[in-house]
Amino acid sequence: MSTLILSVFIIYTILILLIAHFSSRKSDNDTFFTGNRKSPWFVVAYGMIGASLSGVTFMSVPGNVYSGQFTYFGIVIGYIIGYAVIAFLLLPLYYKLNLTSIYTYLEMRFGKKSEKTGAMFFIISRLVGSALRMYLVVFVLYEFVFRAWGIPFWVPALIFIVFILIYTFNGGIKTVVWTDTLQTTFLLLAAVITVVCILKRLDISIPELLAASSDNGLTKIFETDPNHNKFWLKQILSGAFITIVMTGLDQDMMQKSLTCKTLRDAQKNVMTSSLLFIFVNIIFLCLGAALIYYAQQTGYQLPVNESGVVVNDKIFPSIAFSFSKFTSVVFVLGLVAAGYSSADGTLTALTTTTCYNFLNFNSRNDLSESQKTKVRKYIHIGFAMLYLLVIIAFRPFHNQSLIDKVFEIAGYTYGPLLGLFSFGLIVKNRIPNDKFVPYIAIMSPILSYLLNIYSKQLFNGYQFGFEILIVNGLLTFMALLAVSKRQKCLNND
C-alpha cells in the first residue's frame, strides 16, 4: 500500500513539474510577479477554489462535522458578502493604482512605515497560516505512510517544500495560476469519489444520508445561543471579514486576481469563485456527514488522542485508508493537491512582497533585471526554508481541529491589515502619523487577545469566536483615528 501511495505521489508531482516547465518558458521577473497580466479569468477563478480550500478544508471541514455539525456553513454564507466587497471595492482600487504588491497602497496613502507594517503582518500571517495548512498534509502522509518506514517527520516536509520551490522558481505566479487548476480538480474529485464510495457501500442515497445525519443532530447549521462561539450571526460576520482579509487584503490571493487582463475580468473571477465556493463547501460538509454515518453504521472506531478524545483532522484519512486501496489512492491525490496549493502561491507572494515593499523593485534603477532575478531567487529559497521550519516547529502543538487554529491565528495577525485598509478607504480627509503605525499594529492584537481571554468576565459570559478579527481591526482603526490629522482628500482614494 505504501509503495502504491508513494508511486501516486511521484506521478502527480511529475505532472505538476511538466505544467511548470511549459508555463515558465521565456519567463522573466514580470512573469514571476504579474503573470504578464494575461491570465484568463475563468482559469484563475477555478484555480482559486483549490488555493482557498487547501489541506485545512480538505480534512478539517469534514472532520469538524463531528463536533461542530454544519455550523461552518454560516461562515461560507459570509464568504459571499466578503467576495462582493473585494470585487467592487478593493479590486477597482488595486487596478486603478496598477499595483503589483497591494501593500504599496499603504505607502501611497500613509507612508513608508505603514507600507512595511502592512507587508510584515502579511508575511507573518501567510507564513504561519499557510505553513499550518501544509503541515496538515505532511502530518497525514507521515502518519499513514512514512511513519511505518521509520522516516522522520521532517523528511516528507522537506520533500514537499523542495518540489514546490522547484516548480515555482522561474514561472512564479504564472505557473501557480495554471497548476492550481490541476490542484482544484483533484481536491474535488477526492471528496466526490469518497462520498460516492461510502454511499455505495452503505446502499443509501444523498437525501437518505442527510436525513439520517439530521436525526443524529449532525446537520445543524445555525447555532441560536448568542453566547456560543459559533452563534449564527457571528459565523456570517466572521466569514465576511475572514474573506475580506484573507483574500482581499492578502497578497497571495490578490496576486492571482491581478494577473487578469482587466478589472472586469478580475471581478468576474472573484464573483464566480464565490458561487463555486458555496457548492464546494456543501460537498465537503456532506463528506463529513458521510464519514461519520459510515463509522456509526459499521462500528468503525474513530481515531482518538491519548486522552480518548476524537481527533477531527484524522477522521477522513483514517476511514479513507481503511476503506479500500482505491479510496486510499484518491485521498492521497487530493491530499497532495491540497499540499501544493497551500504553499505554491504563498511562496510566490512572500517573495513578491519582500521584493516590492522592502527592496522597492518597482522604483530601483540601481539593479539590472538580471540582478533583480538573482535577488528574487535567493529570497524565494529563504522563504522556503522558513516555511519548512514553521511546519516542523508546529508538530508538538497540533491538538485540535486545524481549521479553528488557522482562523484563530488569522484573527490576530490580519486585524491590523483590516484596520489599516479600512481607515484608508473610509476616512478620506485624515492621515495618521506614520511613525505610530507599527506600534498600533502590535498593540491591537495584544489587546484583542486579552479581551478574548477575559471575555466571559467582562461581557457577562460572552465568548468571542472568529469575530475577534473584527474587534482587532476596530481597535486598529480607532487608534489610527486618534493619531491622525486632517488633510486634503487624496487623489488615489
C-alpha positions, -999 to 999 in steps of 0.1 A, spaced: 0 0 0 27 25 10 46 18 -22 15 24 -43 8 57 -25 44 68 -30 41 60 -67 9 81 -70 27 110 -53 56 108 -77 35 106 -108 13 136 -97 45 156 -89 59 148 -123 27 161 -139 30 193 -119 66 198 -130 56 193 -166 29 221 -163 55 243 -146 80 237 -174 56 247 -202 41 277 -183 75 291 -173 92 291 -207 106 326 -217 97 338 -182 112 369 -166 106 390 -135 73 404 -149 61 368 -155 70 358 -119 53 388 -103 23 395 -125 20 366 -150 24 393 -177 -13 402 -167 -26 377 -193 -43 351 -173 -78 340 -185 -102 350 -157 -121 316 -157 -88 298 -152 -80 320 -122 -115 316 -108 -113 278 -109 -78 276 -96 -86 299 -67 -110 273 -53 -81 249 -47 -60 277 -33 -88 287 -9 -96 252 2 -61 238 9 -55 209 32 -74 226 60 -108 224 42 -99 190 27 -96 174 61 -107 198 89 -141 207 74 -153 171 70 -138 162 104 -152 192 121 -188 180 114 -182 155 142 -181 183 168 -194 213 150 -222 199 128 -228 221 97 -223 254 116 -193 261 93 -218 268 66 -226 301 83 -190 312 76 -195 301 40 -226 324 37 -204 352 50 -179 345 22 -203 358 -4 -205 392 13 -167 393 16 -162 384 -21 -186 412 -31 -166 437 -11 -134 425 -28 -149 426 -63 -165 461 -61 -144 480 -36 -108 466 -34 -101 454 -69 -111 487 -85 -86 504 -62 -58 479 -70 -63 481 -107 -66 519 -107 -32 522 -89 -17 494 -111 -3 476 -81 19 445 -81 20 443 -43 -12 455 -27 7 469 3 22 496 -19 -13 513 -14 -4 518 22 27 537 13 8 559 -11 -19 566 15 0 568 48 38 565 43 67 541 43 63 527 78 27 519 72 36 501 40 63 480 57 40 473 87 12 460 64 37 439 44 53 425 75 19 415 90 10 398 58 43 379 58 37 367 93 1 359 87 7 339 55 39 323 65 23 309 97 -12 302 82 -1 286 50 26 266 68 -1 252 91 -22 242 61 8 225 46 16 209 79 -17 191 80 -9 175 46 26 164 57 12 152 91 -13 128 75 12 115 49 36 109 77 11 92 100 -3 69 73 28 63 50 62 75 62 60 66 99 57 28 90 91 31 72 107 48 102 113 80 83 114 112 105 86 138 102 109 164 87 117 143 56 83 144 39 81 181 49 114 188 31 103 168 1 72 188 -4 89 221 1 117 212 -24 92 202 -51 72 234 -46 104 255 -47 114 238 -80 81 244 -99 76 280 -88 112 290 -91 111 305 -126 74 309 -136 62 322 -102 26 334 -103 20 324 -139 29 288 -131 8 289 -99 -23 301 -118 -21 270 -141 -10 244 -116 -39 255 -93 -64 243 -119 -50 208 -115 -49 210 -77 -86 221 -76 -96 192 -99 -81 165 -77 -93 181 -45 -129 180 -57 -125 145 -72 -112 131 -40 -142 145 -20 -168 134 -45 -154 100 -51 -151 92 -14 -188 102 -9 -199 80 -38 -179 51 -25 -195 54 10 -230 57 -4 -225 26 -25 -210 6 4 -240 16 27 -265 14 -2 -281 48 5 -287 80 -14 -276 115 -6 -312 125 7 -312 94 29 -278 102 42 -287 138 51 -320 126 67 -301 101 89 -275 127 97 -302 152 107 -317 126 130 -283 123 147 -280 161 150 -251 165 125 -267 188 100 -274 217 124 -264 249 105 -274 278 128 -264 280 165 -290 302 182 -273 308 215 -258 343 213 -231 334 239 -219 304 219 -187 310 199 -205 296 168 -236 318 171 -250 321 135 -246 359 132 -211 357 144 -203 330 119 -217 350 90 -199 382 100 -167 363 107 -170 346 72 -174 380 55 -144 396 73 -122 365 70 -128 366 33 -120 403 31 -87 400 50 -76 365 40 -84 371 3 -89 408 -4 -61 421 18 -38 390 12 -11 393 -14 -12 356 -22 -48 356 -32 -49 390 -48 -18 384 -68 -37 357 -87 -66 381 -94 -42 409 -105 -29 386 -133 -62 390 -151 -61 413 -182 -87 438 -170 -106 449 -139 -138 434 -153 -121 401 -158 -108 401 -122 -143 409 -109 -158 381 -129 -131 358 -115 -139 368 -78 -177 366 -81 -175 333 -99 -152 319 -73 -176 329 -45 -205 310 -61 -184 279 -67 -172 281 -32 -207 275 -18 -211 244 -39 -177 231 -30 -182 235 8 -215 218 6 -197 188 -9 -171 188 20 -198 191 46 -217 162 30 -184 143 30 -181 148 68 -217 136 73 -210 105 52 -178 97 71 -194 99 105 -225 80 94 -203 53 79 -185 50 113 -218 48 131 -232 21 108 -202 -1 107 -189 3 142 -156 19 129 -137 33 158 -129 70 151 -92 80 158 -86 94 193 -57 111 211 -40 100 243 -69 114 263 -95 94 243 -109 125 225 -117 121 188 -92 139 166 -113 156 139 -84 160 115 -78 122 114 -113 111 106 -112 115 68 -77 100 63 -83 71 87 -115 60 70 -102 66 35 -71 44 42 -92 16 59 -119 16 32 -101 4 1 -69 8 -19 -89 29 -44 -101 54 -18 -66 55 -3 -51 65 -37 -79 90 -43 -74 105 -9 -36 109 -14 -41 126 -47 -65 151 -31 -41 155 -2 -11 161 -24 -31 186 -44 -41 204 -12 -5 205 0 8 220 -32 -20 246 -34 -13 256 2 22 266 -5 30 275 -41 11 308 -43 23 317 -8 60 313 -16 55 335 -47 35 361 -27 60 363 1 88 368 -24 68 395 -42 60 414 -10 96 414 1 109 425 -33 84 453 -38 77 465 -3 111 461 13 135 462 -16 115 486 -37 118 467 -70 93 490 -86 114 521 -82 150 510 -80 172 517 -110 205 506 -95 197 470 -101 196 454 -135 169 429 -144 195 400 -140 205 413 -106 168 415 -96 163 380 -108 192 368 -87 179 386 -56 144 373 -61 156 337 -63 176 340 -31 146 354 -13 124 326 -27 148 300 -13 149 318 20 112 317 25 110 281 15 135 273 44 114 294 68 83 276 57 99 243 65 109 254 99 74 266 108 59 232 97 84 213 118 80 236 148 42 233 149 41 195 153 40 194 192 11 219 192 -14 200 169 -41 191 194 -74 204 178 -92 209 145 -67 229 125 -93 250 107 -101 265 141 -64 272 148 -59 288 114 -88 312 118 -78 319 154 -43 330 144 -58 350 114 -80 369 139 -49 384 155 -25 387 125 -49 401 99 -66 425 123 -41 453 118 -44 449 80 -82 452 83 -78 484 103 -52 500 80 -71 494 48 -105 503 63 -91 536 75 -75 544 42 -107 537 23 -133 552 47 -116 582 63 -108 604 33 -97 636 49 -74 624 77 -40 608 77 -24 590 108 11 598 120 31 573 100 57 567 128 30 555 152 15 529 129 39 500 137 32 504 175 -6 505 169 -3 473 147 14 455 175 -7 467 204 -41 460 188 -36 422 186 -23 421 221 -54 440 234 -77 417 213 -61 387 228 -66 399 264 -102 408 256 -107 373 242 -91 357 273 -113 376 298 -144 379 276 -166 358 299 -159 380 329 -160 413 310 -191 406 289 -214 386 310 -205 351 297 -200 362 260 -173 342 242 -155 356 211 -153 333 181 -137 343 148 -152 378 152 -122 387 173 -108 397 139 -134 425 137 -126 437 172 -89 437 163 -95 457 132 -117 482 150 -91 487 177 -65 494 150 -90 518 132 -97 538 164 -61 541 173 -52 553 138 -80 579 141 -66 590 174 -32 598 160 -44 612 127 -47 648 115 -69 665 89 -57 669 53 -70 673 18 -86 643 2 -61 622 -17 -65 616 -54 -56 579 -53 -85 571 -30 
